[in-house]
């Protein structure tokens, strides 16, 4: 009998341990999970969502009535809370919430989240989040605090309530100075991917708000949201939403990963989307082939830089371009340029050429099978890798043809400035081994370019061959 009693006791003890482990697994709340699995609640993009904004009684601190779930709360059992913030991605930090969400800007920069009543929240949690799409620039960004609460009475009372979702992100960092590449790669492409499935039924809250940049790119932003864009840092309202994403995903530099995008969207489709936004002709050949005149010359746009990585022998380069059968258009971009006018001018060209830099972002307005010529300054493997990763890959994904021209020591202004024996001139790889500051100083900020036009002529010949294929 004693043996049987001990066996029964042991069996009961093991069952109790198993039950405890099961509950521990169900109710655990880790703070990181894969961004690949991070999704908003499903919303049919063809369904119109009631999205009226209303001012409400500040004394009424009730939960948001809207819900994106079809199931009735009272018919479901309480569920353990799930992690809402993910810091595991190499490029982007992001929080995604569905429930009772309240924002407090006006230098507070806080988002309060109260999960639905059927969700068990074992304790209050708080995250500090970089809402810019690239976490490598965190030192330049104003952070946002996300607080997960257990009781709506602990959150500020709503003053404006909306039934549509919202996205909160930053326009700060390297985008703030109007750098076109960063604005497209770090702001417009990520916010496009996050918001487009909602058919404009989403509101943007922007930290480091920049009205000049919003105006410049208003055609794209107005296509993504039909609501007023909120300056989050100065917003005095307590805005309440049923769904919110803080931060946006950045797949890779000036590129889209179809495996992580809605409907397997890619850079080719994004270029077509941008062309449509700017009313550029769709499904047409390059301008050179659209004109049947026998004396028609392909048109080459030369992007000129005025500060760093300038083209020192601009007139000589212009002569060799025209000598090789191109009609030349020269453009020095300014922040005040009308984006629609620039887009139409680029669309009229068959080739876009420039020294590596933000101006090459205008390849977005080229037609399929047009050519990009990228002049790569001195800088060794690091500069060549940047040229490929920041422009060549995206251009090829957009179904453009790419030609790179890597300059020699004799074509760099660093030779005149420092002499042939200086480490920055004779051994860029050794400079790269010292960290990022010296390569940035020498190759990105101090260097200009003087092309050997005889050597460069072969690139122009190759461009003509591509256009005539």
N, C-alpha and C positions, 0 to 999 in steps of 0.2 A: 504493500500500500504506500510506503514511504517513497519508493521509486516512482510509482505512478504520480504521486502528488508532486514530486520534484519536476517531473517531465511536464505535467500540466502547468506548473508555475512558470517553467522556462518558456513554454509555448506562448502563454499569455503575455510574458514580459517581452518577447520578440515581436508579437503583434502590436503592442503598445509603442515600441521603438519605431516600427515601420509606419504607424499612423502619424507619429510625431515628425518623422522625416518627410512624409508626404505633405503635411501642413506647412512645414518649413519651406519646402520647395514652392508651394503654391503662393505663399504670402511673402516670399522674399522680394526685394525691390532693388536690384542692382542699378547703378547709375550710368551704365554705358551699354550700348547694344549696336548692332550693325546698321550703318546708314543705308545699306542696300535694302534692308527690310523696313526702313522708315517710310511710312505712307500716311497721307491724310485719309480721313474717313471718306468712304466712297460717296461721290456725288455725281449723279448723272449730268454730264455737261450739256445735255439737251433740255434739261429741266430748268424752268425759271424759278429762281429762289426769291422769296419775299425779302427784299433788302432795304426796306425803308429805314431811315435814321430818325430816331425820336429822342427828344429831351425828356428825361424822366425825373420824378421826384427824388431828390437826393436822400430823403428819409426812407425811401423804399429800397431796401438793400436785398431784394429778392433775387433769386437765381435767374439767369437768362432762360427764357422760355424755349428758344429755338434749339433743335437737336438735329444732328445729321445721322442719327441711327433710326432705323425703322421700327425696332422692337420697343415695346412699352416697358418703361423702367419698373413699374410695379409688378410686371409679370416675370421679371428676372431676379435671380438670387444675387446677393451682393458679390462683387468680384474684387479681387485684390488689385491695388493700383499698379500700373505699369510705368516703367521709366519713361520720362518725357524728353529728356535731354541726352544727346549723344556727343561725346567729345573724342570718339575713337577714330574718326576719319582723318586722313593725313592733311586734308586741305581745309575742311569746313567744320565749324561747330554749329549745332542746330538743336532747337527744341520744337516739338510738335505737340499741340494740345487740342483736345476737344472736350468741352464742358462749359464752365463759367469762367470766362477770361476777362480781366479788367486791366487796363493800361494806365499808368501814371507817368507821364513824361515830365515836362517842365523842370528839368534838371534832376528829377528823381530817377528816371530811367528804370522803371520797375514794371514788371508784368506779374499780376497775381492770377493764380490758377487754382480753382476749386473744382475737383472732379465731380462727376455726376453723383447723385445720392446713392446709387447702387454700388458705388465703388468704395472699397475700404482703404482708407489712408492711414497707415499705422503711425506716421509721424509727419510733421511739417518738414519740408525740405527746401533748400535754396541753392540756386546755381548762378554763377557769374559767367556771362556769355559774351563772346565777341561776335557781334551781328554782321561783320563784314565777311564776304564770302571766302576770303583767304586768311587763315589764321596766322600766316607768317608775318602779317602786318599788324598784329595785335597791339604792338607798342604805339601805333598811331591811332588806335580806335578807342572811342568811348564805349565802355562795356555796358551791358544791360543785365539787370538782376531779374531772374525768374524765381518766384516764390510759389511753392505748392502748399496750399493751406487746407485745413480740415473743415473750417467753418466760414461761410460767406460773411459772417459778421466781423471777421478779422480783416476783411478787405475793404478798401474805400468804396463808398456808395457810387453807383453808376450815375453819370450825368447825361451821357449819350449812349443809346443802345442801338445796336445794329444786328440784323439777322444773317448777314453775310460773313464769310471768313475774312481774315486779315493776314498780311505778311509784314513783319517788322524787320528792316535791314538797314545797313549803314551805307552811305555814299562817301564816307571819309577815306582816310588813307591816301594811296597814290591816285585814286580817282578824283579827289577833291580839287586838284589843280587843273582839271580839264583834260588830262591825258586820255586821248581817244581810245588807245588800246586797253588801258585799265578800265575805262568806263564800260566798254563792250564786254571785255573778258570777265570782269569782276562784278559788274552791276547788271547790265542789260541781259546778257545771256542767262545768268542764274535766275534773275527775277522772271524772265520769260518762261523758263522751264518750270518754275514753281507756280506761276499764275495762269498760264495759258489754258490749262484744262478747265478753268472755272468760267471761261467765256465772259470775262470782264466783271463777274460778280465777286470781286475781291477788292479790299481796300489796302493801300500801301501806307505804312507808317515809316517815315524815313528819319534815321539819326544822321547827324552831320548833313542836314538838309542843304541843298544848293539850288536855288531857284534858277540861276543862269543855266546850269546843266540840265535841269528839268525842262526848261523852255527849249533848249537846243535839241533835245531828243524827245520832244513832246508827242510827235506822231506815233512813236513806238509805245510810249507810256500810256497814252490815251487809248491805244488799241488793247492794252492789257487790263485796264481798269476804267470803269465808268464813274468812279467816285473821286472826290477831292483827295489829293495826296497830302498827308498830314505831316507837318514838321514836328516830329515826336519830341525833340529836345525842348521845344517851347510850347508844347500842347498843354493847356490848363484843364482840359476836360478829362474826366474818368470815362474812357470809352470801353464799352462791354461788347464782347463778341462770343459766338458759340464755338469758334474754331480759330486757331492762330498758329502760324509758323514764325519763330524768331530765328533769324539767320536763314541763309539760302545755300544750297549745294553748289560747289564749283567743281565740276568734273575734272577738268584739266585746262591748261593754258589755252585760251582762245580756241576751244574745241568742246565738242559734246560727245559723251559716251552713250551710244544708242542703247546699250544694255541697262542704263540707269535713267533713261529719259522716257517720257510718256510716248506711246505709240512708236517707239524706237526712233524718235526724232534725232536728226543728225545735222551737221554743219551745212551740208548741201541744202537741206530744207530750210535751215535758218537763213541762208543767203537769199533764197527765193522769197522767204517771208519778208525780209528787209526790203528787197526790190519791190515787192507788192506794196508795202507800206509807203514807199517813196514814189509810187506810181511810175515805176520804170517798166519798160516793155518786157513781157514774159514770153518764154518759149521762142526766142529769136536768136539768130546766130550772132557772132561778133560783128561789130559795125563794118569792118574791113570786107567781110564776105557778103554783107547785105547790099553793098553798093556795086552795081555791075560795071561801072565805068572802068575802062582799061587802065587809066592813069591814076586810079585810086591808090592812095598810100595808107598803110596802117598808121594808126594814131598812137603815139607813145606819150604818156604823162610822166613827167619827171617831178617827183616830190622833193622840194628843197627844204633843208633844215637851217635854222638861223642861230641856234645856240651851240649845241654839241653835235659832234659827228657831221660837221658841215662838209659840203662838197666844195673844195677850194678852187678847182679849175672848171667851174660851171660852164663858162663859155666854150672851152675846148671840148667838153663832153657834149654840149649841145650841137656843136659842129659835126662831130663824128656820128651822132644819132641821125641827123638830117642827111649826112653824106651816105649813110647806109639805107636810105629809102624810107625813112619815117617822117611823118608829120609830127612836130614836137609841140607839146603843151607843157608849160612849166607852172607849177603851183606851190606857193609857200603858204601853208595852212596857218590860220589864226583862230583863236578861240571864238571870236565873234562871227566867224563865217556861218552863213546860212547853210544848214546841213542839207536841205533839199536841193539847193543850187549846186553844192559840191557833188552830191549823189548823181545828179543829171550829167554833170561834166565828166565824172569818172565813167559813167555808163557809155559815153560817146567814144571812149578809148578802147584800144585793143590790148595795150600793154601798160602796166603801171610799174614804175621803177623808182627806187630810192635807196639811200643808205639805211641800214637797219634802224628802225625806230617807229614810233607810234603812227606816223603818217601812212605807213603801209596798211594800216587797218582799213583804209578805204578800198581794199580789194573786195570788201563786202558788196560794193556797188558795181563790180565788173560782171560781164556776162560769162556764161559757161564756155570753157576752153580759151578764155583770155589768158594772158601771160603776166606773171609777176616776176620782175627782176630785182633780186635783193643783193645789194652790195654789203658784204660782211667785213667790218673793220678788223684790224689786228686785234688778237685776243686769244689765240690758240683754241683748244678744244672747247673751253667754256663759252667763248663767243660763237663758235660754230654750232654748239649745242643749243644756245639760246635762239639763234637764227632759225634753226629747224623747229624747235619746240614752240616758239612764239608765233611763227608765221608759216613756214613751209608745210607743216603737218595740217594746219587749219585750211590753208589754201588748197592743198591736194584733196582734202575731204570735201571742199566746196566745188570740186571738179574744175579747178583752175590749173594751169601748167606753171611750174616754177623753175626758175634759173637762178643759181647763186653765183656770185662773183666774189671770191675771197681775196682781199688785197694782200700785197706783199709788204715787207718792211719798208721798201722804197716808196710805197704809196701812202704811208702813214705819217702824219705830222709829228708823231712821237720821235721819229728819227731826227728831225731838225731840232726838236726841243731838248732831247736827252742824249743824243749820240748813239752810235751803233753798239757801244759796249755796255750801255745801261741795261739792267736786267729786264725792265719792262719792254725793251725793244728786242733783245736777243733771245729771251727765254720766257714767253708768256706762261708756260706751264709751271715754272718755278715761282712766278708771281702768284699764280692761282693757288699754289700750295700754302701761301701765307694766310689765307682766309679770303673773305669777300671784299674787304675794304680797299685793298690796293688794286685788285682788278677793276673794281667799280671806278676808282679814281682815275686810273690811267686810260682804260679802254672805253669807258662809257662817258666820262665827263671831260677829259682833257684831250681827247683824240679827234682830229679832223682827217679828211680823206682827199688825196689828190690822185685821181685815176690815171693809170697808164693807158691812154686811149688806144694805142696800138694793140696792147694785150686785151683790152676790154672789147675790141671790135668783134672778136669771135663770139661773144655772148649775143651781140646784136644779130649776127648771122644766124645763130641758133634760134633766136626768137622769131626771125622771119620764116625759118623753115617750119617751126611749130604752127605759125599762123596760116601757112599755106597747105598744111596737111588736110 
